[in-house]
Amino acid sequence: MVSRENKVVGGFVVVAMVLTYGGFWLTDLSSEMLMGVLIFVGVVAPMVVNNYLDNRESV
């Protein structure tokens, strides 16, 4: 069984990959900017969402 945390992380990783790949081909953003999008959406955002959901459940 997949935990909620893994579902959130997996979803954000898929979105990050789509945004980065699409941004690479469809925009003129620099590779540094796209790497920032990949790291933010794939790493930082799921941590924030999981922390929010954990705090909401504990109240």
Stockholm file with secondary structure:
# STOCKHOLM 1.0

chainA/1-59         MVSRENKVVGGFVVVAMVLTYGGFWLTDLSSEMLMGVLIFVGVVAPMVVNNYLDNRESV
#=GR chainA/1-59 SS CCCHHHHHHHHHHHHHHHHHHHHHHHSCCCHHHHHHHHHIIIIIHHHHHHHHHHHHHHC
#=GC SS_cons        CCCHHHHHHHHHHHHHHHHHHHHHHHSCCCHHHHHHHHHIIIIIHHHHHHHHHHHHHHC
//
